[in-house]
Every structure is written in C-alpha cells, then in structure tokens.
C-alpha cells in the first residue's frame, strides 16, 4: 500500500491497454521497457485495461517493494 506522505515526482500513463492478468513484475517490465523510466524513481505508473474501466497503479515504495 502506498503511504499518504509519499513524494511522487511524476505520473506516467501507459499509452496502450494492458492485460490485467499480468503480475506486478510484468507491469514493472512494461514500465521500464516501453516508458523507459527506472521503476526505482519516485514516480507512479498508471495502467488501464482494454475497456478503460479498470486502473492499476505501480509505485516503488521506500521499503523497495512494488505496490
């Protein structure tokens, strides 16, 4: 879970629909390969499903865990 006092520099919206069966590691790989941003930076990665009715947000926390 993301802390309410988390410092986020930017928010990146992934431009293509994502299969939500992907794990956190799969989404992290998409963020690094397609967006070309280190997942360790204090940023949010936002992913949408095909119908744009669901959202998944990826954030690398202070404890070095994906949320």
C-alpha positions, 0 to 999 in steps of 0.5 A: 500500500502506498503511504499518504506522505509519499513524494511522487515526482511524476505520473506516467500513463501507459499509452496502450491497454494492458492485460490485467492478468499480468503480475506486478513484475510484468507491469514493472517490465512494461514500465521500464521497457516501453516508458523507459523510466527506472521503476526505482524513481519516485514516480507512479505508473498508471495502467488501464485495461482494454475497456478503460474501466479498470486502473492499476497503479505501480509505485516503488515504495521506500521499503523497495517493494512494488505496490 
